[in-house]
């Protein structure tokens, strides 16, 4: 599949085949055929929103994801003009 070490910033970064593969894996988890999947999610908030950030963070934690990211773009290189893709 090739997604194991692939960085994805948009669903447009995925082929139809990759998306269908994700759904097949999700079905296995739902049916109990796969017990534990290591998941990492990045929460990147470019606008201040405490409630939204913590809602997403809480949902990610409930899904047993490792959460990385930031809440304040001023603490990133965005203020120097770099983009998310940089």
LINJO-V464120 format. One record per pair of residues at least 12 apart in sequence whose C-alpha atoms are under 7 Angstrom apart, sorted by sequence separation. I is the first residue (numbers start at 0). J is the second residue. D is the distance in Angstrom with one decimal. If there is no record, write none. Layout:
{{I | J | D} {I | J | D}}
This chain:
{{0 | 17 | 6.4} {40 | 64 | 6.3} {47 | 71 | 7.0} {39 | 64 | 5.2} {40 | 65 | 6.2} {41 | 66 | 5.8} {42 | 67 | 6.3} {43 | 68 | 5.3} {44 | 69 | 6.3} {38 | 64 | 4.8} {39 | 65 | 4.6} {40 | 66 | 5.1} {41 | 67 | 4.7} {42 | 68 | 4.7} {43 | 69 | 5.3} {44 | 70 | 5.0} {45 | 71 | 6.6} {38 | 65 | 6.2} {39 | 66 | 6.0} {40 | 67 | 6.3} {41 | 68 | 4.8} {42 | 69 | 6.3} {43 | 70 | 6.4} {44 | 71 | 6.7} {45 | 72 | 5.4}}
